[in-house]
Amino acid sequence: MTEKLVADVVATDHPSFNDFVATIEALRASDGCPWDREQTHQSISSNMIEEAYEAVDAIESQSVQHLREELGDVLLQVVLQSQIAADAGEFTIDDVCRDINEKMVRRHPHVFGEAQAADANEVLDLWDQVKMAEKQVADSAAEAVADEPEGLLDGVPKSFPALMQAQKISRKAAAAGFEWPTVDAVWEKVDEEIAELREAYAAAPKSSNGKVDGDADPAAKQAVALEFGDVLFSLVNVARKMGVNAEESLRLTCAKFRNRWAFMEGAAAGQGRRIEDLSAEEMEELWGLAKMLQG
């Protein structure tokens, strides 16, 4: 720990954390819980994703008690995975804590070093610079043992939601110098990609409802899908240049749509009707009312 950390922060004990670690160790012991003893890294990997999303839901619902509970579930996944690793002689929860602590100190040179950062955007730039330096060190170590160096984008999990993956990929590429000079330049790229999407769609065979007929021409449907993906990826870069998180933005829009739709369903029910029984004009009227009332 650096001198600055010792000088500015008073360390506190966390007995409840130690008790929890001991509980998980007991559950994994030979006389512990049969289910816990059987688990492997792979068998509970999906739980990590599920619990993280539930924690995000609690944050977005602004439920403090729910968030407290869900963070505990996330911590359970971290400690249990660490205990599984400890039982296999791989690493321990102390290793996990030590590694992340060192990483946080290393990646905040403006706090624990001599670097300067005036705002959050400059902090992100510093973060990316430190990550690039870490990668260079890791690549040199891999070359020394004749391993293939990790690619720049290999650290972005393919299991991430697509928008999150796109934003992280574009950030890494930008940190390496593959970047547009301005937001306007990215907007030009968006316009270019939209034109290519329209062109691909116009050339594809379509059914009577306007959908691309993949049965008639699978390659054409794939081409339209790829062009649509290019449009989304370009918009993600717009978001990044604006300092906006694309994944969070779409989640907010989904939540807004859910709220407005729930209002429409409630209004329809108040008339003794189902939402699907309303005409298009009636739905539009209720949608406008929901926008006015909910913002």
PLY file of the C-alpha trace (Angstrom):
ply
format ascii 1.0
element vertex 295
property float x
property float y
property float z
element edge 294
property int vertex1
property int vertex2
end_header
0.00 0.00 0.00
1.35 3.45 -0.90
2.26 6.13 1.61
-0.54 8.31 0.31
-3.07 5.58 1.04
-1.74 5.14 4.57
-1.68 8.89 5.17
-5.12 9.73 3.79
-7.23 6.64 4.52
-7.76 4.91 7.85
-8.09 1.17 7.30
-11.04 -0.51 8.99
-11.60 -4.12 9.94
-14.29 -6.11 8.13
-15.13 -9.00 10.47
-18.40 -9.75 8.67
-16.48 -10.34 5.45
-14.14 -12.75 7.22
-17.12 -14.53 8.78
-18.73 -14.88 5.35
-15.53 -16.30 3.82
-15.39 -18.82 6.68
-19.02 -19.78 6.08
-18.39 -20.52 2.40
-15.27 -22.50 3.31
-17.37 -24.55 5.74
-20.02 -25.20 3.09
-17.32 -26.52 0.76
-15.66 -28.67 3.46
-15.88 -32.47 3.42
-18.63 -32.40 6.03
-20.36 -29.37 4.51
-23.16 -29.02 1.97
-23.30 -31.67 -0.80
-24.52 -29.14 -3.35
-21.81 -26.59 -2.60
-19.11 -29.27 -2.66
-20.18 -30.37 -6.15
-19.98 -26.93 -7.75
-17.24 -25.99 -10.21
-16.27 -22.74 -11.90
-18.31 -23.79 -14.92
-21.40 -25.10 -13.14
-22.24 -21.75 -11.53
-20.80 -19.38 -14.13
-24.25 -18.26 -15.32
-25.16 -17.32 -11.75
-22.58 -14.53 -11.86
-24.34 -12.90 -14.82
-27.81 -13.33 -13.34
-26.88 -11.85 -9.97
-25.10 -8.90 -11.58
-28.17 -8.07 -13.66
-30.42 -8.34 -10.61
-28.13 -5.91 -8.78
-28.42 -3.48 -11.69
-32.22 -3.82 -11.58
-32.12 -2.91 -7.89
-30.01 0.16 -8.66
-32.38 1.29 -11.40
-35.42 0.75 -9.17
-33.68 2.84 -6.48
-34.46 0.23 -3.83
-31.74 0.47 -1.21
-32.80 -2.66 0.67
-33.09 -4.65 -2.55
-29.66 -3.42 -3.65
-28.15 -4.46 -0.32
-29.53 -7.97 -0.81
-28.47 -8.25 -4.45
-24.94 -7.03 -3.74
-24.72 -9.82 -1.19
-25.70 -12.30 -3.90
-22.99 -10.89 -6.18
-20.46 -11.17 -3.36
-21.56 -14.77 -2.83
-20.55 -15.57 -6.40
-17.14 -13.94 -5.94
-16.39 -15.71 -2.66
-17.74 -19.07 -3.79
-15.76 -18.99 -7.04
-12.67 -18.04 -5.01
-13.24 -20.92 -2.58
-13.61 -23.34 -5.49
-10.28 -22.04 -6.75
-8.69 -22.34 -3.30
-9.84 -25.96 -3.03
-8.20 -26.65 -6.38
-4.97 -24.89 -5.38
-5.49 -22.13 -7.97
-5.86 -18.94 -5.91
-7.62 -17.61 -2.81
-9.98 -14.75 -2.00
-6.96 -12.92 -0.54
-5.26 -13.16 -3.94
-8.38 -11.74 -5.58
-8.54 -8.81 -3.14
-4.80 -8.16 -3.39
-4.84 -8.18 -7.20
-7.81 -5.82 -7.54
-6.41 -3.48 -4.90
-3.08 -3.27 -6.73
-4.91 -2.72 -10.01
-7.02 0.12 -8.61
-3.95 1.85 -7.19
-2.05 1.34 -10.45
-4.89 2.63 -12.60
-5.42 5.78 -10.54
-2.03 7.49 -10.86
-3.79 10.85 -10.46
-4.70 9.79 -6.89
-1.83 7.52 -5.89
0.88 8.94 -8.15
1.97 12.12 -9.86
-0.40 12.15 -12.86
-3.03 14.86 -13.26
-6.69 14.48 -14.28
-9.03 17.48 -14.29
-12.28 15.65 -15.01
-13.85 12.22 -15.47
-12.99 12.08 -19.19
-9.31 12.62 -18.44
-9.53 9.88 -15.79
-10.85 7.46 -18.44
-8.00 8.44 -20.76
-5.49 7.71 -17.98
-7.22 4.39 -17.26
-6.89 3.34 -20.91
-3.24 4.42 -21.02
-2.40 2.34 -17.95
-4.28 -0.65 -19.39
-2.30 -0.35 -22.64
0.95 -0.28 -20.66
-0.17 -3.35 -18.68
-0.94 -5.17 -21.92
2.51 -4.41 -23.30
4.08 -5.89 -20.18
1.82 -8.96 -20.41
2.64 -9.41 -24.10
6.37 -9.23 -23.39
5.98 -11.87 -20.69
4.01 -14.10 -23.07
6.65 -13.76 -25.77
9.35 -14.67 -23.25
7.69 -18.05 -22.67
6.82 -18.49 -26.36
3.09 -17.95 -25.78
1.03 -16.04 -28.29
0.47 -12.45 -27.03
-3.14 -11.57 -26.23
-4.84 -9.46 -28.87
-6.02 -5.99 -27.91
-9.67 -7.01 -28.03
-9.28 -10.48 -26.51
-9.96 -9.07 -23.05
-13.51 -8.04 -24.00
-15.74 -11.04 -23.15
-17.88 -12.20 -26.07
-20.61 -13.00 -23.53
-21.14 -9.28 -22.86
-24.38 -7.72 -24.15
-23.72 -6.51 -27.69
-23.92 -2.77 -26.94
-21.60 -3.09 -23.95
-19.22 -5.20 -26.01
-19.26 -2.65 -28.84
-18.50 0.26 -26.51
-15.61 -1.56 -24.84
-14.20 -2.67 -28.20
-14.37 0.86 -29.58
-12.76 2.29 -26.45
-9.85 -0.11 -26.70
-9.38 0.63 -30.41
-9.52 4.37 -29.73
-6.91 4.03 -26.98
-4.63 2.44 -29.56
-5.09 5.42 -31.89
-7.89 4.08 -34.14
-10.21 6.99 -33.56
-12.24 9.72 -35.25
-11.08 13.28 -34.51
-14.54 14.66 -33.69
-18.13 13.65 -32.98
-19.14 15.14 -36.34
-16.75 12.76 -38.08
-18.49 9.81 -36.41
-21.89 11.19 -37.47
-20.61 11.15 -41.07
-19.77 7.47 -40.57
-23.29 6.84 -39.23
-24.79 8.47 -42.34
-22.54 6.32 -44.54
-23.58 3.12 -42.75
-27.29 4.03 -42.93
-26.95 4.53 -46.69
-25.30 1.11 -47.03
-28.08 -0.46 -44.92
-30.76 1.10 -47.15
-28.92 -0.16 -50.22
-28.63 -3.70 -48.87
-32.29 -3.72 -47.88
-33.41 -2.40 -51.26
-31.48 -5.16 -53.04
-32.81 -7.99 -50.85
-35.94 -10.03 -51.70
-38.83 -9.15 -49.40
-42.09 -10.74 -48.36
-45.43 -8.93 -48.54
-44.96 -7.36 -45.09
-41.64 -5.79 -46.07
-39.40 -8.20 -44.16
-36.30 -9.56 -45.87
-37.04 -13.04 -47.21
-34.20 -15.12 -45.80
-35.56 -18.30 -47.32
-35.31 -16.82 -50.81
-31.83 -15.40 -50.27
-30.07 -16.18 -46.95
-26.97 -14.24 -48.04
-29.02 -11.10 -48.67
-30.61 -11.31 -45.22
-27.17 -11.76 -43.67
-25.93 -8.72 -45.58
-28.80 -6.59 -44.25
-28.14 -7.84 -40.71
-24.45 -6.97 -40.97
-25.19 -3.50 -42.32
-27.68 -2.92 -39.51
-24.98 -3.98 -37.05
-22.60 -1.47 -38.63
-25.16 1.29 -38.02
-25.49 0.30 -34.37
-21.72 0.06 -33.92
-21.29 3.53 -35.42
-23.94 4.93 -33.06
-22.12 3.34 -30.13
-19.06 5.32 -31.19
-21.17 8.48 -31.23
-22.23 7.67 -27.68
-18.64 7.06 -26.62
-17.45 10.33 -28.13
-20.29 12.13 -26.33
-19.37 10.47 -23.03
-22.59 8.45 -22.96
-22.84 4.74 -22.12
-24.78 3.05 -24.93
-25.85 0.04 -22.86
-27.18 2.21 -20.03
-28.90 4.52 -22.51
-30.82 1.69 -24.14
-31.74 0.25 -20.75
-33.16 3.64 -19.76
-35.18 3.79 -22.97
-36.49 0.27 -22.40
-37.54 1.25 -18.88
-39.25 4.38 -20.21
-41.12 2.34 -22.83
-42.19 -0.20 -20.18
-43.58 2.57 -17.99
-45.51 4.18 -20.81
-46.85 0.82 -21.97
-47.97 -0.02 -18.44
-49.81 3.31 -18.32
-51.56 2.48 -21.61
-52.56 -0.97 -20.35
-53.91 0.57 -17.14
-55.89 3.17 -19.09
-57.35 0.49 -21.34
-58.26 -1.67 -18.34
-59.98 1.35 -16.81
-62.26 1.29 -19.85
-62.87 -2.42 -19.42
-60.77 -3.19 -22.52
-57.51 -4.91 -23.40
-54.65 -2.96 -24.94
-54.72 -5.13 -28.05
-58.38 -4.22 -28.62
-57.58 -0.52 -29.05
-57.29 1.00 -32.48
-53.99 2.45 -33.68
-55.40 5.95 -33.17
-56.47 5.15 -29.60
-53.06 3.68 -28.80
-51.34 6.77 -30.20
-53.57 9.01 -28.10
-52.76 7.06 -24.92
-49.06 7.05 -25.82
-49.12 10.83 -26.14
-50.87 11.11 -22.78
-48.28 8.84 -21.17
-45.47 11.01 -22.59
-47.13 14.16 -21.27
-47.70 12.75 -17.79
-44.46 10.79 -17.39
-42.08 12.96 -19.39
0 1
1 2
2 3
3 4
4 5
5 6
6 7
7 8
8 9
9 10
10 11
11 12
12 13
13 14
14 15
15 16
16 17
17 18
18 19
19 20
20 21
21 22
22 23
23 24
24 25
25 26
26 27
27 28
28 29
29 30
30 31
31 32
32 33
33 34
34 35
35 36
36 37
37 38
38 39
39 40
40 41
41 42
42 43
43 44
44 45
45 46
46 47
47 48
48 49
49 50
50 51
51 52
52 53
53 54
54 55
55 56
56 57
57 58
58 59
59 60
60 61
61 62
62 63
63 64
64 65
65 66
66 67
67 68
68 69
69 70
70 71
71 72
72 73
73 74
74 75
75 76
76 77
77 78
78 79
79 80
80 81
81 82
82 83
83 84
84 85
85 86
86 87
87 88
88 89
89 90
90 91
91 92
92 93
93 94
94 95
95 96
96 97
97 98
98 99
99 100
100 101
101 102
102 103
103 104
104 105
105 106
106 107
107 108
108 109
109 110
110 111
111 112
112 113
113 114
114 115
115 116
116 117
117 118
118 119
119 120
120 121
121 122
122 123
123 124
124 125
125 126
126 127
127 128
128 129
129 130
130 131
131 132
132 133
133 134
134 135
135 136
136 137
137 138
138 139
139 140
140 141
141 142
142 143
143 144
144 145
145 146
146 147
147 148
148 149
149 150
150 151
151 152
152 153
153 154
154 155
155 156
156 157
157 158
158 159
159 160
160 161
161 162
162 163
163 164
164 165
165 166
166 167
167 168
168 169
169 170
170 171
171 172
172 173
173 174
174 175
175 176
176 177
177 178
178 179
179 180
180 181
181 182
182 183
183 184
184 185
185 186
186 187
187 188
188 189
189 190
190 191
191 192
192 193
193 194
194 195
195 196
196 197
197 198
198 199
199 200
200 201
201 202
202 203
203 204
204 205
205 206
206 207
207 208
208 209
209 210
210 211
211 212
212 213
213 214
214 215
215 216
216 217
217 218
218 219
219 220
220 221
221 222
222 223
223 224
224 225
225 226
226 227
227 228
228 229
229 230
230 231
231 232
232 233
233 234
234 235
235 236
236 237
237 238
238 239
239 240
240 241
241 242
242 243
243 244
244 245
245 246
246 247
247 248
248 249
249 250
250 251
251 252
252 253
253 254
254 255
255 256
256 257
257 258
258 259
259 260
260 261
261 262
262 263
263 264
264 265
265 266
266 267
267 268
268 269
269 270
270 271
271 272
272 273
273 274
274 275
275 276
276 277
277 278
278 279
279 280
280 281
281 282
282 283
283 284
284 285
285 286
286 287
287 288
288 289
289 290
290 291
291 292
292 293
293 294
